Amino acid sequence: MASPRRGLRRDLGKRLRELRLQAGISSQEALAHRAGMHRTYIGRLERGESGVTVDTLATILAAMDVTLSKFFRVFDRPLRTRTPRQRE
């Protein structure tokens, strides 16, 4: 079973890909170029394999002319994830 954090990363990646395609940017490489990042990093984000800071996310979204509020709009329910310090 996937951890809550992994599920959140996957959801964020799916949303990023959705908005990239809506913006008419057909490839991860093109988005990476616009955002000044490496294409493999964009791919890892879209697959939910990497976390992202708000600053980096804002840079990527700006390259697509998308606001943070638009990005997070679909996340309308509270999410409960574990921090690394919490024990099971």
VONU-614107 format. One record per atom (N, C-alpha, C, O): residue number from 1; atom name; x, y, z. Coordinates in Angstrom, 1 decimal. Example, Ala and Ser with C-alpha at 12.3 -4.5 7.8 and 13.67 -1.06 7.14 Angstrom:
2
+-----+----+--------+--------+--------+
|   k |  a |   east |  north |     up |
+-----+----+--------+--------+--------+
|   1 |  N |   13.2 |   -5.7 |    7.8 |
|   1 | CA |   12.3 |   -4.5 |    7.8 |
|   1 |  C |   13.2 |   -3.3 |    7.8 |
|   1 |  O |   14.2 |   -3.3 |    8.5 |
|   2 |  N |   12.8 |   -2.2 |    7.1 |
|   2 | CA |   13.7 |   -1.1 |    7.1 |
|   2 |  C |   12.9 |    0.0 |    7.9 |
|   2 |  O |   13.4 |    1.1 |    8.0 |
+-----+----+--------+--------+--------+
//
This chain:
88
+-----+----+--------+--------+--------+
|   k |  a |   east |  north |     up |
+-----+----+--------+--------+--------+
|   1 |  N |    0.8 |   -1.2 |    0.0 |
|   1 | CA |    0.0 |    0.0 |    0.0 |
|   1 |  C |    0.9 |    1.2 |    0.0 |
|   1 |  O |    1.9 |    1.3 |    0.7 |
|   2 |  N |    0.5 |    2.2 |   -0.8 |
|   2 | CA |    1.3 |    3.5 |   -0.9 |
|   2 |  C |    1.1 |    4.3 |    0.4 |
|   2 |  O |    0.1 |    4.3 |    1.0 |
|   3 |  N |    2.2 |    5.0 |    0.7 |
|   3 | CA |    2.1 |    5.9 |    1.9 |
|   3 |  C |    1.3 |    7.1 |    1.5 |
|   3 |  O |    1.2 |    7.4 |    0.4 |
|   4 |  N |    0.8 |    7.8 |    2.6 |
|   4 | CA |    0.0 |    9.0 |    2.3 |
|   4 |  C |    0.8 |   10.0 |    1.5 |
|   4 |  O |    0.3 |   10.7 |    0.7 |
|   5 |  N |    2.1 |   10.1 |    1.9 |
|   5 | CA |    3.0 |   11.1 |    1.3 |
|   5 |  C |    3.2 |   10.8 |   -0.2 |
|   5 |  O |    3.1 |   11.6 |   -1.1 |
|   6 |  N |    3.4 |    9.5 |   -0.5 |
|   6 | CA |    3.6 |    9.1 |   -1.9 |
|   6 |  C |    2.3 |    9.3 |   -2.7 |
|   6 |  O |    2.4 |    9.7 |   -3.9 |
|   7 |  N |    1.1 |    9.1 |   -2.1 |
|   7 | CA |   -0.1 |    9.4 |   -2.8 |
|   7 |  C |   -0.3 |   10.9 |   -3.1 |
|   7 |  O |   -0.8 |   11.2 |   -4.1 |
|   8 |  N |    0.1 |   11.7 |   -2.1 |
|   8 | CA |    0.0 |   13.1 |   -2.4 |
|   8 |  C |    1.0 |   13.6 |   -3.5 |
|   8 |  O |    0.6 |   14.4 |   -4.3 |
|   9 |  N |    2.2 |   13.0 |   -3.5 |
|   9 | CA |    3.1 |   13.4 |   -4.5 |
|   9 |  C |    2.6 |   12.9 |   -5.9 |
|   9 |  O |    2.7 |   13.6 |   -6.9 |
|  10 |  N |    2.0 |   11.8 |   -5.9 |
|  10 | CA |    1.4 |   11.3 |   -7.2 |
|  10 |  C |    0.2 |   12.2 |   -7.6 |
|  10 |  O |    0.1 |   12.5 |   -8.8 |
|  11 |  N |   -0.6 |   12.7 |   -6.7 |
|  11 | CA |   -1.7 |   13.6 |   -7.1 |
|  11 |  C |   -1.2 |   14.9 |   -7.6 |
|  11 |  O |   -1.7 |   15.5 |   -8.5 |
|  12 |  N |   -0.1 |   15.4 |   -6.9 |
|  12 | CA |    0.5 |   16.7 |   -7.3 |
|  12 |  C |    1.1 |   16.5 |   -8.7 |
|  12 |  O |    0.9 |   17.4 |   -9.6 |
|  13 |  N |    1.7 |   15.4 |   -9.0 |
|  13 | CA |    2.3 |   15.2 |  -10.3 |
|  13 |  C |    1.2 |   15.1 |  -11.4 |
|  13 |  O |    1.4 |   15.6 |  -12.5 |
|  14 |  N |    0.2 |   14.4 |  -11.1 |
|  14 | CA |   -0.9 |   14.3 |  -12.0 |
|  14 |  C |   -1.5 |   15.6 |  -12.4 |
|  14 |  O |   -1.8 |   15.9 |  -13.5 |
|  15 |  N |   -1.7 |   16.5 |  -11.3 |
|  15 | CA |   -2.2 |   17.8 |  -11.6 |
|  15 |  C |   -1.2 |   18.7 |  -12.4 |
|  15 |  O |   -1.7 |   19.4 |  -13.3 |
|  16 |  N |    0.1 |   18.5 |  -12.1 |
|  16 | CA |    1.1 |   19.2 |  -12.9 |
|  16 |  C |    1.0 |   18.9 |  -14.4 |
|  16 |  O |    1.0 |   19.7 |  -15.3 |
|  17 |  N |    0.9 |   17.6 |  -14.7 |
|  17 | CA |    0.8 |   17.1 |  -16.0 |
|  17 |  C |   -0.5 |   17.6 |  -16.7 |
|  17 |  O |   -0.4 |   18.0 |  -17.9 |
|  18 |  N |   -1.6 |   17.5 |  -16.0 |
|  18 | CA |   -2.9 |   18.0 |  -16.5 |
|  18 |  C |   -2.8 |   19.5 |  -16.9 |
|  18 |  O |   -3.2 |   19.8 |  -18.0 |
|  19 |  N |   -2.2 |   20.3 |  -16.1 |
|  19 | CA |   -2.1 |   21.7 |  -16.4 |
|  19 |  C |   -1.1 |   22.0 |  -17.5 |
|  19 |  O |   -1.3 |   22.9 |  -18.3 |
|  20 |  N |    0.0 |   21.2 |  -17.6 |
|  20 | CA |    1.0 |   21.3 |  -18.7 |
|  20 |  C |    0.3 |   21.1 |  -20.0 |
|  20 |  O |    0.5 |   21.9 |  -20.9 |
|  21 |  N |   -0.5 |   20.0 |  -20.1 |
|  21 | CA |   -1.2 |   19.7 |  -21.3 |
|  21 |  C |   -2.2 |   20.8 |  -21.7 |
|  21 |  O |   -2.4 |   21.2 |  -22.8 |
|  22 |  N |   -3.0 |   21.3 |  -20.6 |
|  22 | CA |   -3.9 |   22.3 |  -20.9 |
|  22 |  C |   -3.3 |   23.6 |  -21.4 |
|  22 |  O |   -3.9 |   24.4 |  -22.1 |
|  23 |  N |   -2.1 |   23.8 |  -21.0 |
|  23 | CA |   -1.3 |   25.0 |  -21.4 |
|  23 |  C |   -0.8 |   24.9 |  -22.8 |
|  23 |  O |   -0.1 |   25.8 |  -23.3 |
|  24 |  N |   -1.0 |   23.7 |  -23.4 |
|  24 | CA |   -0.5 |   23.5 |  -24.8 |
|  24 |  C |    1.0 |   23.1 |  -24.8 |
|  24 |  O |    1.6 |   23.3 |  -25.9 |
|  25 |  N |    1.6 |   22.7 |  -23.7 |
|  25 | CA |    3.0 |   22.3 |  -23.7 |
|  25 |  C |    3.0 |   20.8 |  -23.8 |
|  25 |  O |    2.7 |   20.1 |  -22.8 |
|  26 |  N |    3.4 |   20.3 |  -24.9 |
|  26 | CA |    3.2 |   18.9 |  -25.2 |
|  26 |  C |    4.3 |   18.0 |  -24.5 |
|  26 |  O |    4.1 |   16.8 |  -24.4 |
|  27 |  N |    5.4 |   18.6 |  -24.2 |
|  27 | CA |    6.5 |   17.7 |  -23.6 |
|  27 |  C |    7.0 |   18.2 |  -22.3 |
|  27 |  O |    7.0 |   19.4 |  -22.0 |
|  28 |  N |    7.5 |   17.3 |  -21.5 |
|  28 | CA |    8.1 |   17.7 |  -20.2 |
|  28 |  C |    9.4 |   18.5 |  -20.5 |
|  28 |  O |    9.7 |   19.4 |  -19.8 |
|  29 |  N |   10.1 |   18.1 |  -21.6 |
|  29 | CA |   11.3 |   18.8 |  -22.0 |
|  29 |  C |   11.0 |   20.3 |  -22.3 |
|  29 |  O |   11.8 |   21.2 |  -21.9 |
|  30 |  N |    9.9 |   20.6 |  -23.0 |
|  30 | CA |    9.6 |   22.0 |  -23.3 |
|  30 |  C |    9.3 |   22.8 |  -22.0 |
|  30 |  O |    9.7 |   23.9 |  -21.9 |
|  31 |  N |    8.5 |   22.1 |  -21.1 |
|  31 | CA |    8.2 |   22.8 |  -19.8 |
|  31 |  C |    9.5 |   23.0 |  -19.0 |
|  31 |  O |    9.7 |   24.1 |  -18.5 |
|  32 |  N |   10.4 |   22.0 |  -19.0 |
|  32 | CA |   11.7 |   22.2 |  -18.3 |
|  32 |  C |   12.5 |   23.3 |  -18.8 |
|  32 |  O |   13.1 |   24.1 |  -18.1 |
|  33 |  N |   12.5 |   23.5 |  -20.1 |
|  33 | CA |   13.2 |   24.5 |  -20.8 |
|  33 |  C |   12.7 |   25.9 |  -20.4 |
|  33 |  O |   13.4 |   26.8 |  -20.0 |
|  34 |  N |   11.4 |   26.0 |  -20.4 |
|  34 | CA |   10.7 |   27.3 |  -20.0 |
|  34 |  C |   10.9 |   27.6 |  -18.6 |
|  34 |  O |   11.1 |   28.8 |  -18.2 |
|  35 |  N |   11.0 |   26.6 |  -17.7 |
|  35 | CA |   11.1 |   26.8 |  -16.3 |
|  35 |  C |   12.6 |   26.9 |  -15.9 |
|  35 |  O |   12.9 |   27.2 |  -14.7 |
|  36 |  N |   13.5 |   26.6 |  -16.8 |
|  36 | CA |   14.9 |   26.6 |  -16.4 |
|  36 |  C |   15.4 |   25.4 |  -15.6 |
|  36 |  O |   16.2 |   25.6 |  -14.7 |
|  37 |  N |   14.7 |   24.3 |  -15.8 |
|  37 | CA |   15.0 |   23.1 |  -15.0 |
|  37 |  C |   15.4 |   21.9 |  -15.9 |
|  37 |  O |   15.3 |   22.0 |  -17.1 |
|  38 |  N |   15.8 |   20.9 |  -15.3 |
|  38 | CA |   16.2 |   19.7 |  -16.1 |
|  38 |  C |   14.9 |   18.9 |  -16.4 |
|  38 |  O |   14.0 |   18.7 |  -15.6 |
|  39 |  N |   14.9 |   18.3 |  -17.6 |
|  39 | CA |   13.7 |   17.6 |  -18.1 |
|  39 |  C |   13.4 |   16.4 |  -17.2 |
|  39 |  O |   12.2 |   16.0 |  -17.0 |
|  40 |  N |   14.4 |   15.7 |  -16.7 |
|  40 | CA |   14.2 |   14.5 |  -15.8 |
|  40 |  C |   13.6 |   14.9 |  -14.5 |
|  40 |  O |   12.8 |   14.1 |  -13.9 |
|  41 |  N |   13.8 |   16.1 |  -14.0 |
|  41 | CA |   13.2 |   16.6 |  -12.8 |
|  41 |  C |   11.7 |   16.8 |  -13.0 |
|  41 |  O |   10.9 |   16.3 |  -12.2 |
|  42 |  N |   11.3 |   17.4 |  -14.1 |
|  42 | CA |    9.9 |   17.5 |  -14.4 |
|  42 |  C |    9.2 |   16.2 |  -14.5 |
|  42 |  O |    8.1 |   16.0 |  -14.0 |
|  43 |  N |    9.9 |   15.2 |  -15.2 |
|  43 | CA |    9.3 |   13.9 |  -15.3 |
|  43 |  C |    9.2 |   13.2 |  -13.9 |
|  43 |  O |    8.1 |   12.6 |  -13.7 |
|  44 |  N |   10.1 |   13.4 |  -13.1 |
|  44 | CA |   10.0 |   12.8 |  -11.7 |
|  44 |  C |    8.9 |   13.4 |  -10.9 |
|  44 |  O |    8.2 |   12.7 |  -10.2 |
|  45 |  N |    8.7 |   14.7 |  -11.1 |
|  45 | CA |    7.6 |   15.4 |  -10.4 |
|  45 |  C |    6.2 |   14.8 |  -10.9 |
|  45 |  O |    5.4 |   14.5 |  -10.2 |
|  46 |  N |    6.1 |   14.8 |  -12.3 |
|  46 | CA |    4.9 |   14.3 |  -12.8 |
|  46 |  C |    4.5 |   12.9 |  -12.5 |
|  46 |  O |    3.4 |   12.5 |  -12.4 |
|  47 |  N |    5.6 |   12.0 |  -12.2 |
|  47 | CA |    5.3 |   10.6 |  -11.8 |
|  47 |  C |    5.2 |   10.5 |  -10.3 |
|  47 |  O |    4.9 |    9.4 |   -9.8 |
|  48 |  N |    5.3 |   11.6 |   -9.6 |
|  48 | CA |    5.2 |   11.5 |   -8.1 |
|  48 |  C |    6.4 |   10.9 |   -7.4 |
|  48 |  O |    6.3 |   10.4 |   -6.3 |
|  49 |  N |    7.5 |   10.9 |   -8.1 |
|  49 | CA |    8.7 |   10.3 |   -7.5 |
|  49 |  C |    9.5 |   11.3 |   -6.7 |
|  49 |  O |   10.4 |   10.9 |   -5.9 |
|  50 |  N |    9.3 |   12.6 |   -6.8 |
|  50 | CA |   10.0 |   13.6 |   -6.1 |
|  50 |  C |    9.1 |   14.6 |   -5.5 |
|  50 |  O |    8.0 |   14.8 |   -6.0 |
|  51 |  N |    9.5 |   15.1 |   -4.3 |
|  51 | CA |    8.8 |   16.2 |   -3.7 |
|  51 |  C |    9.2 |   17.5 |   -4.3 |
|  51 |  O |   10.1 |   17.6 |   -5.1 |
|  52 |  N |    8.4 |   18.6 |   -4.0 |
|  52 | CA |    8.7 |   19.9 |   -4.6 |
|  52 |  C |    8.5 |   20.9 |   -3.6 |
|  52 |  O |    7.5 |   20.8 |   -2.8 |
|  53 |  N |    9.3 |   22.0 |   -3.6 |
|  53 | CA |    9.1 |   23.1 |   -2.7 |
|  53 |  C |    8.1 |   24.0 |   -3.3 |
|  53 |  O |    7.8 |   24.0 |   -4.5 |
|  54 |  N |    7.5 |   24.9 |   -2.5 |
|  54 | CA |    6.5 |   25.8 |   -3.1 |
|  54 |  C |    7.2 |   26.8 |   -4.0 |
|  54 |  O |    6.6 |   27.2 |   -5.0 |
|  55 |  N |    8.4 |   27.2 |   -3.7 |
|  55 | CA |    9.2 |   28.1 |   -4.6 |
|  55 |  C |    9.4 |   27.5 |   -6.0 |
|  55 |  O |    9.2 |   28.1 |   -7.0 |
|  56 |  N |    9.8 |   26.2 |   -6.0 |
|  56 | CA |   10.1 |   25.5 |   -7.3 |
|  56 |  C |    8.8 |   25.3 |   -8.0 |
|  56 |  O |    8.7 |   25.5 |   -9.2 |
|  57 |  N |    7.7 |   24.9 |   -7.3 |
|  57 | CA |    6.4 |   24.7 |   -7.9 |
|  57 |  C |    5.9 |   26.1 |   -8.6 |
|  57 |  O |    5.4 |   26.1 |   -9.7 |
|  58 |  N |    6.1 |   27.2 |   -7.8 |
|  58 | CA |    5.7 |   28.5 |   -8.4 |
|  58 |  C |    6.5 |   28.8 |   -9.6 |
|  58 |  O |    5.9 |   29.4 |  -10.6 |
|  59 |  N |    7.8 |   28.5 |   -9.7 |
|  59 | CA |    8.6 |   28.7 |  -10.9 |
|  59 |  C |    8.0 |   27.9 |  -12.1 |
|  59 |  O |    7.9 |   28.4 |  -13.2 |
|  60 |  N |    7.7 |   26.6 |  -11.8 |
|  60 | CA |    7.2 |   25.8 |  -12.9 |
|  60 |  C |    5.8 |   26.3 |  -13.4 |
|  60 |  O |    5.6 |   26.3 |  -14.6 |
|  61 |  N |    5.0 |   26.6 |  -12.4 |
|  61 | CA |    3.7 |   27.1 |  -12.8 |
|  61 |  C |    3.7 |   28.4 |  -13.6 |
|  61 |  O |    3.0 |   28.7 |  -14.5 |
|  62 |  N |    4.7 |   29.3 |  -13.2 |
|  62 | CA |    4.8 |   30.6 |  -13.9 |
|  62 |  C |    5.2 |   30.3 |  -15.4 |
|  62 |  O |    4.8 |   31.1 |  -16.2 |
|  63 |  N |    6.0 |   29.3 |  -15.6 |
|  63 | CA |    6.4 |   28.9 |  -17.0 |
|  63 |  C |    5.2 |   28.5 |  -17.8 |
|  63 |  O |    5.2 |   28.5 |  -19.0 |
|  64 |  N |    4.1 |   28.1 |  -17.1 |
|  64 | CA |    2.9 |   27.7 |  -17.8 |
|  64 |  C |    1.8 |   28.8 |  -17.7 |
|  64 |  O |    0.7 |   28.6 |  -18.2 |
|  65 |  N |    2.1 |   29.9 |  -17.0 |
|  65 | CA |    1.2 |   31.0 |  -16.8 |
|  65 |  C |    0.0 |   30.5 |  -16.0 |
|  65 |  O |   -1.1 |   30.8 |  -16.3 |
|  66 |  N |    0.3 |   29.8 |  -14.9 |
|  66 | CA |   -0.7 |   29.2 |  -14.0 |
|  66 |  C |   -0.4 |   29.7 |  -12.6 |
|  66 |  O |    0.8 |   29.7 |  -12.2 |
|  67 |  N |   -1.4 |   30.1 |  -11.9 |
|  67 | CA |   -1.2 |   30.5 |  -10.5 |
|  67 |  C |   -1.2 |   29.4 |   -9.5 |
|  67 |  O |   -1.7 |   28.3 |   -9.8 |
|  68 |  N |   -0.6 |   29.6 |   -8.4 |
|  68 | CA |   -0.6 |   28.6 |   -7.3 |
|  68 |  C |   -2.1 |   28.3 |   -6.9 |
|  68 |  O |   -2.4 |   27.1 |   -6.6 |
|  69 |  N |   -2.9 |   29.3 |   -6.8 |
|  69 | CA |   -4.3 |   29.0 |   -6.4 |
|  69 |  C |   -5.0 |   28.1 |   -7.4 |
|  69 |  O |   -5.8 |   27.3 |   -7.0 |
|  70 |  N |   -4.8 |   28.3 |   -8.7 |
|  70 | CA |   -5.4 |   27.4 |   -9.7 |
|  70 |  C |   -4.9 |   26.0 |   -9.6 |
|  70 |  O |   -5.6 |   25.1 |   -9.7 |
|  71 |  N |   -3.6 |   25.9 |   -9.3 |
|  71 | CA |   -3.0 |   24.6 |   -9.2 |
|  71 |  C |   -3.6 |   23.8 |   -8.0 |
|  71 |  O |   -4.0 |   22.6 |   -8.2 |
|  72 |  N |   -3.8 |   24.5 |   -6.9 |
|  72 | CA |   -4.3 |   23.8 |   -5.7 |
|  72 |  C |   -5.8 |   23.8 |   -5.6 |
|  72 |  O |   -6.4 |   23.1 |   -4.7 |
|  73 |  N |   -6.5 |   24.4 |   -6.5 |
|  73 | CA |   -8.0 |   24.5 |   -6.4 |
|  73 |  C |   -8.6 |   23.1 |   -6.3 |
|  73 |  O |   -9.6 |   22.9 |   -5.6 |
|  74 |  N |   -8.1 |   22.1 |   -7.0 |
|  74 | CA |   -8.7 |   20.7 |   -7.0 |
|  74 |  C |   -8.5 |   20.0 |   -5.6 |
|  74 |  O |   -9.1 |   19.0 |   -5.4 |
|  75 |  N |   -7.6 |   20.5 |   -4.8 |
|  75 | CA |   -7.3 |   19.9 |   -3.5 |
|  75 |  C |   -8.1 |   20.6 |   -2.5 |
|  75 |  O |   -7.6 |   21.4 |   -1.7 |
|  76 |  N |   -9.4 |   20.2 |   -2.5 |
|  76 | CA |  -10.4 |   20.9 |   -1.7 |
|  76 |  C |  -10.7 |   20.2 |   -0.4 |
|  76 |  O |  -11.6 |   20.7 |    0.4 |
|  77 |  N |  -10.0 |   19.1 |   -0.1 |
|  77 | CA |  -10.3 |   18.4 |    1.2 |
|  77 |  C |   -9.0 |   18.4 |    2.0 |
|  77 |  O |   -7.9 |   18.4 |    1.5 |
|  78 |  N |   -9.1 |   18.5 |    3.3 |
|  78 | CA |   -7.9 |   18.4 |    4.2 |
|  78 |  C |   -7.2 |   17.0 |    4.0 |
|  78 |  O |   -7.9 |   16.0 |    3.8 |
|  79 |  N |   -5.9 |   17.1 |    3.9 |
|  79 | CA |   -5.1 |   15.9 |    3.8 |
|  79 |  C |   -4.3 |   15.6 |    5.0 |
|  79 |  O |   -3.8 |   16.5 |    5.6 |
|  80 |  N |   -4.3 |   14.4 |    5.4 |
|  80 | CA |   -3.5 |   14.0 |    6.6 |
|  80 |  C |   -2.4 |   13.2 |    6.2 |
|  80 |  O |   -2.6 |   12.0 |    5.7 |
|  81 |  N |   -1.2 |   13.7 |    6.4 |
|  81 | CA |    0.0 |   12.9 |    6.1 |
|  81 |  C |    0.9 |   12.8 |    7.4 |
|  81 |  O |    0.7 |   13.6 |    8.3 |
|  82 |  N |    1.8 |   11.9 |    7.4 |
|  82 | CA |    2.7 |   11.8 |    8.5 |
|  82 |  C |    4.0 |   12.5 |    8.3 |
|  82 |  O |    4.5 |   12.6 |    7.1 |
|  83 |  N |    4.5 |   13.2 |    9.3 |
|  83 | CA |    5.8 |   13.8 |    9.2 |
|  83 |  C |    6.8 |   12.7 |    9.5 |
|  83 |  O |    6.5 |   11.7 |   10.2 |
|  84 |  N |    8.0 |   12.9 |    9.1 |
|  84 | CA |    9.1 |   11.9 |    9.4 |
|  84 |  C |    9.2 |   11.6 |   10.9 |
|  84 |  O |    9.7 |   10.6 |   11.2 |
|  85 |  N |    8.9 |   12.6 |   11.8 |
|  85 | CA |    9.1 |   12.4 |   13.2 |
|  85 |  C |    8.0 |   11.6 |   13.9 |
|  85 |  O |    8.2 |   11.1 |   15.0 |
|  86 |  N |    6.8 |   11.5 |   13.3 |
|  86 | CA |    5.7 |   10.7 |   13.9 |
|  86 |  C |    6.0 |    9.2 |   13.8 |
|  86 |  O |    6.6 |    8.7 |   12.9 |
|  87 |  N |    5.6 |    8.6 |   14.8 |
|  87 | CA |    5.7 |    7.1 |   14.9 |
|  87 |  C |    4.4 |    6.4 |   14.7 |
|  87 |  O |    3.3 |    7.0 |   14.9 |
|  88 |  N |    4.4 |    5.2 |   14.2 |
|  88 | CA |    3.2 |    4.5 |   13.9 |
|  88 |  C |    2.6 |    3.9 |   15.2 |
|  88 |  O |    1.6 |    3.3 |   15.2 |
+-----+----+--------+--------+--------+
//
